[in-house]
Amino acid sequence: MSAEMTPMCDDERAASEALTSTLKSKALELGADLVGVGPVERWAQAPDQMRPDGHWPDCRNVVVVAIHHPNACVELGGIPTAYDQGPYTVQSDMNERLEYIQFHLGRWLEREGHHALTIAATNIWRFRPYKDVTRPFGPDLSDIHAAAACGLGEMGYHGLLMTPEFGTWQRFCCMMTDAPLIADPMYDGAPLCDHCGICIAKCDELCGGALAHEVNGEIVLNVGGKELRYADKNMWRCAWSEHFGLTIDDVEIPEVVTEEVILEFLAEHGRRGGVQGPCLKYCRPPHLRNGSGLKEVAEDAPANRSITERIRKMAVEARMASFAVVSAAQLHEAGIETEPHLPDCRSAVIVGMDWPADSDPSACGPAGEPCQATALGVRQTLAHMHLDIARELERFGYYTAVRTKLPADEAAAVAGMSPEDFGGRLQVSVILTQAPLQPTCASLVCHHESAPPDTMEMHQIIGEHGADLIGVAPASALDEIAEQLKAVVNEDELKINVVLSGPIHGQPEVTIKPRENARVVGPSDWIEGAESVVVLGMVYPDQNLTRAGEPPADAAGPYAFSQYQIIRDLGVDALMIARELEHRGFRAAITYDLCGTGSMTENPRFDTPDIFSNRFAAAAAGLGVIGRGGFVITPNDDVCVRYVAIVTDAPIEPTASTTEGFAPCEGCAAPCISACPVQALCGDESECAGDSCWAKRDFLRCDWAKKYALGLTHGRARARRPDHGGGHR
C-alpha cells in the first residue's frame, strides 16, 4: 500500500497536518508564491538517479516551492530579439531566492527533528546520459516534474510546468524530506495547455525550432494516477540558443543536432548569448490570455502613500542602507526616459546597500584581493530586495520591472541619494513601476558612536535564518598564531594560482597568475589596532553531506548547492555585522580566510572557501578544535561547518570556549589521512601552532582535486613530490 493510501490514526494525521501547514506558512514567509507536497511514490517511473529515494532511501516526501516571474519582466524581456533578455534576467535573482527558501526550510525541518536534502534551483545537471538516465541534461531531481508531482499544475506540450495561477511564468526549487507531511492532490482543474501551437511557432521563429524539428512524438508518464504528456524533443536542439547561446542568424541549423554539432558551431561562431525562451514568454493558458495585465492608472492619480510606506518598511526590515522614490516626470526632467524600459512608468524605487571601507568588494585585506564575502552579501541583499518590492507592487496590480537598462546611479542622483553619504561605498538597484508613489529619499542607517554589539545583539542583527555559531576571539591571540604559522607554512605555495578562462563551453584556457601578496597574516595585518575577531559558522544540512555521491543517484549536486548557499548566507551575515560596527564608529574587515592559509573548492556556481579556511579563527573563538586532519572539529557538528571572520578594532568581550575537555582525535586512527584521495596529508609529520598540532599537508596535492577538479587517475596526481622525501605520499 502506498504512503498516499496508508491510513493514519487521528493523532498522527493531526500532527502531520499541523507540520505541513507550518511548513507551507514558513515557505510563504520566506518568499514563496506557491508550495506543494508530493509523496515519493509519485516518482515510480523515474530512473534511480532522478528518484527521491534514489538520492536518499529514507525520503518520504518532496516539497516544491515556486516564485512568480514578475509579468513585466517576462513581457519586456526578449526585445528586440530573444538574445536581448533585459528584465527577464531577474530569473537569476529568482533562482537565488528559491535556493534561499529551500535551504532554510530544510534547516527549519532539522530543528524540528526531521531531515531534509535540498536541491539547487537550476542547471546543476549531467549533460550526457548516465546509467538509467537515457536523455541528456538530466538534473538530480527535475523541478518541472516535481512541481507536477506535488500538485502545482500540469505539463504543457513544450515540457514546461503550467500552473493555474501563473501559467509558465514561475520558477521552482525542490527539497526531499523524511518528515511525515500531508500530500497535495494532483492537479485536476481545467486543462492549462490546449495545444494552441504558439510555442511551436515562436520557438521556430526566434530560437532553435526544437518543437518543430526532431520531435519524436510525445513522452507519456503516469504520475500519481495522472497522465502527463509533452513533446519528446531533442534536448541538444532545445539548448542551441537557450543554454549554449548559439546564434540562429546567418547560420543554418543542421537537421540533426548533437553535442558534437554544438561544439563544432561554438568553435566556429562563438557564443552570442543566452535567450529568453519563447516557449515560456508566449505561452498563456486560456484563462490568462485576455487583458494586458496593466492596471488603469489615471494621469492625475494621487501618490499612493500607503503603498509607498509599505515598501519603505520592507527596505527597513531588510536593513537596506537607503531608500528613495522618484517620479518618472522627475527623471524625464533630468533627461532620463523611463518609457523605453517600462511603458506608462510612474515611479522609480531605488534601494541601496553600503559596505565597510575595509571590506571593499574589489580589493581588501593584506593581499589586496576582492572581498568575496562583501560581493556576495551586497548582491544577495539587493537581489532579494528589488525582487520582493517588484512582486509586492505587482500584487497591488501595478506593472513593475527590475534589471532594466535604466542607469541606476543617475536615477539615484535625481532622487537625492548620494553615495558620498556612505563614503562613496553604495550599490543601488532601481525598480520601475506604474504605481504612483510618494517621492521620498532617506538614509536608513544611523551613524553614531556606541559600544560594539555583544553576541546576543549580533544574533539579533543576523536574524532567525542567520549563522548557527557566533564566537569572538582576541585579535592578539590570532596574531600570535600567525607568527607561529610562518615557521611551518611554505608561503611560496600560497602564491601558486592557476586561472581557467576561455569560453564557457569547450576547451578552457589555462593561465598561471601568482598571488604575489599571498602570505601568512594575522588580524593586525587586516586592520591596524585590531582588537577582536568575530567568527560566524553555519552548519551543513546533514543529508546534503551524508548522501553526497552515494548510490544509486551518485549525486554531488546537492552537496555543491549546500556549499555555495552556506557561503552566500555567511557573506550576508558578516556584511550586516560589519556594517553595524562601522556605523558605530569602528573599522571592520570581512574574510573567509583570515590567516591566508586556506584555499578554494571548485563549484558550479562560484569557487567556495575550503575546509581549511578560517580554521584558526574558529578555534581561537572557541567554536572547535583543530584535529589531526588540520580542519576544525566542533563538539556538536563535527567538521560540518563553514566560517566567515570579521576583524575589527572594536573591543568585544571574547566568548567562552565550547571545547573544554573536547578531544575528538584522541584514540582515533585518523581515517581522514588515509582516506584523502590525493594523499595530501602526511601520517608521520606534524605542524603546530597555538594549542593544536595537525598532519603536514601538501598544498598542491590538496588543490589538485578540490580547487582544480583534476582527475584522480592522472599520473601526476599519483606521483611522489620529490621535495617531500619518502615519508610523504
N, C-alpha and C positions, 0 to 999 in steps of 0.2 A: 504494500500500500504506500503511495507516495506521501511526501510530507504535506502536500496540499489536502490530502484526504484523511490523514491521521487525526483521529479525534483527540481533542484536548479536554481536560476537566475544566470546570468553570474557573477555578483559581488560576490555573496555568494560562488559560486564554485571556483572563483579565490582566494578568501580569504582562503577557505578550502584547496585548493591545495598548497598554499604558506605555511600554517601552517603545513600540512602533510610533505611537503618537508623539512621544517626546523626541524621538529621533527625527521625525519629519519637522517638528517645530524648530529643532536645532538647525536643520538644514536650511529652512527658510530664514531664520535669524542670521545665518552666516552668508546669506545672499542668493540662495537658490530660488528659481521661479517654479520649478516642478521637482517632485521627488517621488520615486516609485520603488516597490519592493517585489522581487520575484524569487521563488524557491529554486534551488539548484536543479531540481528535476526538469525544469523547462529547457535545460541545455542538453538534453539527452542526445540530440542529433549532432552536437558539435564534436569536433575532434578533441582528443585528450588534451592537446596543447592549448586549446582555447575554451576548455570547460572550467568552471569554477572549482569543481572538485579535482580537476587535473592539477590545478595550482596548489590546492590545499584540500586534502581528503575530508577534513572536518567542517568544511564550509557548508552552511545550511541555506544561506540567502545571499542575494546580490541586491545592493542598493544603488540606484542610479539617480543622479541629480542633473538638472538642466538649467541653463541660463538662456534667456531670450535675447537674440540679436536685436538691438535697437532698430526699429523699422527703417529709419532714415539712413542708418549706416549700411543696410543692405541695398536699399533702393538707389542711394547716391554713389555706391561703390561700382566699380567696373565701368566707369565713364571717363573718356570716350571709348576705351577698349577694355576688354576683360583684364588686361595686364595692368591697368590703372586702378588698383584696388581701392585707393583713397580711404574713406571712413570704414570700409569693410575690414581693414587691418585691426579693428577693435577686437577681432577674433582672438588675437594673441593675448589681449587683456582678459578676455572671457575664459580662455584656457587656464591662465594663471589663477583666476578667481575660482574656477571649478576645482582645480587641484588643491587650493587652499581649503575649500569647503570639505572635500572628501578627506583630506589629511586630518583635519581637526574633528570631523565626525568620527573617524577611526580612533583618534586619541580619546575622544569622549567615551566611546564604547569600551575602550580598555579600562578607563577609570570606573566604568560601571560593572567591571568584572567579566567582560566578554573579549573577544579578539576580532581583529579586522585586518584585511590585506587590501591596501589601496592601490589604485592603478592610475597611471598618467592619463591626462585628458586626450592626448592625440599623438600620433606618429612616432611612438617608440614601438617598432614592429620588425618582423622578419620580411625582408624584401622578397626572398625566394621561398619556394615550398620547403617544408621541413617536416619529416616524419609523416604524421597523418594529415598535416595541413597541405592540401594539394594546390591551393591557389596562392599567388604571390600577395605581398602586402598583408600578411597575417598578424594582427595585433595580439597581445596577450589575452585580451578579452574585448570583443567588439562592442564599443559603446552603442552603436546603432542597433545591433541585435539585442543587446542587454536592455536598452530602453523599450524595445518591443516586448521582451520577455517580462519586463516589470510593469507592463500595462499602460505605458505612457502614450502609445499610439500604434501606428502600423507602417509597414514599409511601402514606399511608393515604387513605381516602376523603375525609377532611376537608382534605387538602392539606398536612398536616404530615409531616415525615420521621419514620419509626419505626425504631428500632434494636433488635436482639435483646437488647442489654444493658439498655436503659432505656425502651423504648417511645418515647413522645413527650417524655419528661422530660429533655430536654437542649437546649442552645443551641449554635449553630455560628458559625464565622467562617472566611473564605476568604483564600487567598493564591494569586497566579499567579506562575509562575517559569519561567525558561528552563533550569533545572537538569535534567540527564538522570536522572530518577527512575524507579523501577520502579512501575508502576501496580498498584493493588489490583484484584482481580476484582470485578465487580458482585455485589451480594448475591444469593445463590442458596440461602438457607436456607428454613426453614418460613415460610409466609405470616404476616406480622405483623398484617395487617388482615383480619379475617374478616367485615367488613361487619355487625357486631353492631348498629349503628344508634344506639348510646348518644350519639355525638357529635351526631347529628341531633336527638335528643330534648332533650338538655341545652342545646344552643345555642338551640333554640326556646323552652325554658322560661326560661333565665337570661340570654340575650344577644339578638342581633338576628334569630335564626332564619335565618341565611344558608345553612344546609344543608337547610332545609325549604322555603324560598321563593326564587323567582327562580334556580333551578338549571337550567342548560341542558345537561343530560346530563353527560357526563364529558369531561375532557381526556385524550387518549391520546398519550403520547410514547414514542419508541423511543430509549433511551439505552444505548449500549454493548451493543446486542443484547437489552436487557431492556425489557419494556413497563411503563411507569409510567402508572397510571390514578388520577384523582382528580376530585372534583366541580368542574364548571365553574360556580362560584358568582359572584354579583355582589359584587365586592370592596368596593363602596361600602356595601352592606348589612353585609358582614362587619366593616367598620370602624366601624359605627354606635356601638357601645359600646367595643370594644377599643381603637380609635385615637382617635376623636373624643370619647369619653366621654359620649355622649348617653344619657339615661335611657330605660329601657323601661317604667317605671311611669307610669301615668296619661297615657300617650300612645299613640296608635295609629300604628304604623309604616306608612307608605304601601305600597301594593302594589309600587310601583317606586321604588327608592331611587337617587338620582343625587347628584352633587356639589351641585347647586343645592338639592336637598331637604335635604341635610346642613347647608348654610349657613343655610337658612331656619329649620330647627329649632334650630340653635345660637343664632341671633339671638333666637328666641322663648323658648327654655327654658334656654339656657346650658349649660355643661359640668358634668356631675355628677362625672365622674372615670372613669379607665380601669378596665377589668375584668380579672380573671383569666379567660382564655379557657377555657370549659368543654370545648371540644374537646380541649385539652391535658390538663386536670385529670382528666377522667373516662375518657379513652381508655387502655386497657391491653391489650396483645397477649395472646392466650390463655394463654401460659405464665407471664405475670406477674400473672394475676388472682387467684390463690389466696394467701391469707395477708394479714395486715395489714402486714407489714414490721416489726412490733415484735419486738424481742428480749426473750425472757422473762428478767426480772431478779428474783431472789428479794428479798423485803423486807429480809432481813438480809445481803444480799450485801456482802462487804467492799469497801472502796475499792480500785479498780484503780490501784495506784501506778505500774505500768509505763506505762499509757496516759497518766496524769497527767504523768509526766516526758516522755513523747514530745511531747505538745502544748506543754508548757513549753519544750522545746528549740526547737520551731517558732517560738515567740514570741521567744526569744533571738536566733535566726538572722535573724528579720525586724526586729530592732532595736526591738522594742516598748519602751515606757517602763516598763510594769508588767504584771503577770500575776497573776491570782487565781482561785481556785476556791472556791465556797461551796456548801454543800449546800442542797437545796430545803427541808429541815427548818429550817435556819438562817434562810432567807428567810421561811418561814412564821412563825417566832417573832417576826420583825421586822414582821409584818403585810403581807408581800409574797407573794401567791399565784402559784405557777407553773402550777397546773393549767389555768387558762383559756388559757394560752399554749402549753403542751406537756403533754399527758396523761402521767402517770406520770413526770414530770420528777424526776430525782435530783440533778442538779448544774447549777450555772451557772458558766460560764467567763467571766471578764471580762478584756479586754485594753485597754490604754490607750496613747495616744500624746501626747507633750508637744511644745511648741514654744517657741522663744526669746521672751523678753519683748519684744524689738524687732521681732518678726515676727508680731504678733498677726493672726489671720485677719480679725478685724472692723475693725481700724484700725491702721495703722502708717505710718512714714515721715513726711516733712515735710508731705505733703498730707493726712495722716490718713485715707487711703483703705484699703479692705480689702486685705490681702495675699493676692493670688490664688494665689501660689506656695505659701504655707503651707496655705491651704484645700485646694488640690488635693493637696498632699503628704500631709496628715493623712487626707483622705478615702480616697485610693488605698491607703495602707498599711493602714489599719484595714479597708477593704472586702476587700482581699486576705486579710488575716489571719483575720477571722471566717469568711469563706467557706472558706478552707483548713482551719481547725480543724473546722468543721462536716462537711466532706467526709471528713476523716480519721477522725472519730468514727463517721461512718456506715459507713466501710469496715470498722470493727470490729463492725458490726451494731447500733449504737445510734441510735435516732431522735434527730435533732438539728435545732434550728431557730434561725435568726437573723432579724433585722429584726422581732422581735415587739414588742408594746407594753409589755412589762415595763419599768419605769423603771430605766434603766441606772445613773444616778447613785446612786439609792437602793441598788441591788444592790451597787455598788462600795463604798458606805459600810459595808454589812453585812460585806463581805469584809475591811474594814480598809484599803481603797485610798483614800488621801486626795489630792485634787487639790492641797491645800496643800503637800504634799511637792514639788510642781513649781510652786510659786508661784501656784497656782490655775489653771495652764495645762495642763489634761489633758482629752482627749476619750476617752470609753470606749465600748466595744461589748460586748454580752452575747450569749453563745451558750448556749442551753438544751439540755440533753441528758439522755437516760435513763441514760447511763453513770454508775455510782457512782464518782466521782473523789475523790482525796485533797484535802481542804480545805487551801488554802495562800494566801499572799499575799506578793508580793515585788516590790520595785523592781528593774528590770533595767538601770538605768543607774548609773554611778558618778560622783558629783560630786567633782572633785579639781582641785587646781592643777597644771598641767602645761604643757609647751611646746605651742604650736599645731601642728596637723598640717602636714607638708610635702606636696608634690604626690603623692608616692608613697603616703603614708598616705591621702590623700583619694581616690585611685583605689581603694584597698582598702575604704574606707568605702562608696563608691557601688557597688562590686561589678562583676561581669563585664558586666552589662547596663546600666551607667550611662553617663554622658556620654562623648562621644568626645574632647573637648578640655577641658583644665584650664589656666588661666593665672592668674597673680597680679600685680596692679599696685599700686604705692604709692598710698595714698589721696591723698597730696599732689598727685600728677600729675593725678588726675581733678578735684581741687578747682581746680587752675589752669585746666583745660579748661573747667570750668563757668563760671568768671569770664569767659573769653573768649567763651563762647556767649551770655552775657547781652547782648553787644553786637550779636549778629546774629539772635537769635531774638525774634520778636514774642510776648511772654508772654501777651498778650491772646488770641491764637489758641489757646494751650494751654488756656485756660479754657472754650472753647466746647465744649458737650457736649449732644447730643440723645439722649434716652432713649425707647425704644419700650416701651410697656406695653400693657395691654389683654388681650383673650382670646388663647389660644394659636392659635386658628384664626379667620380673619376679619380685619376691618379693624383695624389697630393704632392705638393712641393715642400721639400724639407730644407729648413734653414737653421743654422746654429747661431743663436743670438745670446751670448753670455750675459748673465745678470751681474754686471761689473760691480755693483754696490752690495751684492748679497754677502752677508756675514752674520755671525752670531751677535745679537743685540739684546739689550735689556730695556726696561721702561724709561730710563733716563735718556736713552738714545731716541726715543719717540717724543718725549716731552721733557724739556729742561725743568728740573724741580719736581719731577713726578713723585706723587705721594702714595697713590693707590692704584690697584688694578682690579677692575670689576670683571668677573668671568661669568658668562651665561652658558648654560648647557641645555641641549634639547635631546630627548631620547628617541631612538628609532622605534617605530611601531614593530612589535615583536614578530608578527608573521611576515612582514616585508623582508626582515633579515633572516629569519629561520627558514623560510621556504625558498630563498634565492637559489636558483639553479637546480632545484630539486625536481626529480622526475615525477610524473610523465611530462609536465609542462616545460621543464628545463628553462624557466623564465628568469632573466635577470632584470627585466624592465621594472617590476615593482620595487626592487631594491634601488635601482638607479633613480627612480622617482623619489623615494623617501630621502635619498642622499641630497638631491638638489632642493627639495622642498624644505628640509631642515635648515639648509644654508640660507635659503631665501628668508625664512622666518626669523632666524637668528640675526640676519642683517637688519631687518625691520626693528627688532627688539633693541639691538645695540644702537641703532640710529636714534631711537626715541630717548634712550637714557643719555646718550652723548649730547643730544640737542638740549635736554633739560639741564645738564651740567653746564654747558656753555651759556645758556640763558640765565643761569645763576652766577655767572662771572668766572667759571672755571674753564680750563682747557681740557679737551677730550679727543683722543685718537682711537679709532676703531681698527682692530686687526683680527684676522683669522689665524695669524701665526706670529705671535708676539716676539719670540726669540729667534725667528728666522730659520729654524731647523726642520720645518715641515716641508711638505711638497703638495702636489695636486694629484687628483684622481680623474682620469678620463670619464666624461659623462656626456650623453647625447645632447643635453641642454647647454651646459657650460661646465668647465672643469671645476671640481669641488675640492676644498681642503681635505687632506688625507687624515688618517687616524693619528698621525704623529704631530699634527698641527695643534698648537696651544696646549700641549700636554703639560709643560712645566707651569704654565699659568694656572691650569686646572688643579694640579697637585698643590701648588703654593696656596691656592684659595681653599684648600681643604676639601675639595669635591671628590677626590680619589687619590690613588697611589699609582706610581709608575711601576708596572710589572716587568717581568723578565723579558717580555717581547718589546718593551720600550714604549708602550702606549698606556694610557690611563685606564685603570680599572676602578669602578665605583662600587660602594657597598651594596647598592640596590639595583643597579642597572648594568653591572659588569662593564663590558667595553662598548656598549651600545649607545654612546653619547657623542655628539659633536659640540664644539665650543667656539665662542667668539669672546674676545677680550677688549676692554675699554681701558686705556691708560689715561690717567687724569692727575692733575695737580691738586685735586680736592682731597682733603684728609677724611677718608671714610673709615669707620670702625671695621677692622678685619673681622670676618665671620669665624665662628668656631669650627674646627675641623670635624668632619663626619667620619674620619677614618681611624680614630683611636682604637688600637688593638686589631685593626683590619690588616691581615697579611695573606692576600689571596694566592700568592705564589709559593707560600711555604709548604713544602712537601709535594709540590706539583712537578710532574715530569717535563714541563714546558713543551706541550704539544704544538704551541704556536711556532716554535723554532723549526721543528721537523716538518710541519705542515706547509711552510712557506713554499709556494710552487716555484719560485725563482731562487730559493736557497739564499736569501739576503741576510738572514740572521745567523750569527756565529754562536755555537753552543758552548765554546770554552774561552771566549774573550768577552770582557765586560767594559762598560763605560759607566762613570758615576758622576753625579752632581747633586748637590743638596742632600737629601736623605735617601736618595734612590740610586740603585745600580741596575743596569739592564744589558742585554746581549748587544754586542757590537753589530752595527747594521751597515751593510753595503748600500749606500745611497743609490748608486746607479742600477744595481740589480733590482732594488725595490721599485725604482721608477720604470724599469723595463716593462712591466706588465700594467701597473696601475696608472701611470701617467701617460705612457706612450702606447699602451694597448698592443704591445708586440706579442707574437705567438710564443707559447712556452716550449715548442718543439724546435725552435730555431737554434742552430748550433752555438751561436754566441751566447745565448742565454744559459746554456749548459756548461760552457767553458769556465775554467777556473781563472779568476782575476789574478795575474801574476804579482801584483803589488801587495797582495794579502797573504802570500805564502800558502803552505799546505794546510793550515788549520782552518781556513775559511772557505766554505764551499757554498 
